Amino acid sequence: MLTSTVCAAVSAAGLGIAALTAYRKRFLAATRIAAFSLIPIGLVMTGVIDWVTNIVFKPTVWAGFGVLALSAVLFMISRGVERRRGGIGSRKERKAAAADRSGAVAPAASVPSLGAGQQAPKGKAAQGKGGAPKDDFSDIEAILKKHGI
């Protein structure tokens, strides 16, 4: 009952401000103010305000929100622990996965693949500055030099 009275007073005050704004020949602003001022009384008439007040003042509803918040916190903690472990459950599973990875050899990305009859060049031609193997970035370096980078 009190919420209905407050909403009606807010709507009446908003409509009064809209009338003053329209009197000043600012009709677009007056229309917007009138639209906003009709929202509270519309919510009372549809019963939304009574529904919200019943939710706000019931302790069981707040207990339900607390349980939902606890659930969300537990979910986030479990996700954080899962990410820290790497997504694998037990210690045995992690050791088995590490053993599977140790046998695999990654191909060298900087070494070009050779045909059946070709061999890699030996000596100074295959090495860059300081005796290190030459990278495949010569074309990228040329583009960067062209642009002055």
Secondary structure as UniProt FT lines:
FT   HELIX           2..23
FT   TURN            24..25
FT   HELIX           27..46
FT   HELIX           48..56
FT   HELIX           59..85
FT   HELIX           91..102
FT   HELIX           123..126
FT   HELIX           129..131
FT   HELIX           138..146
FT   TURN            147..148
//
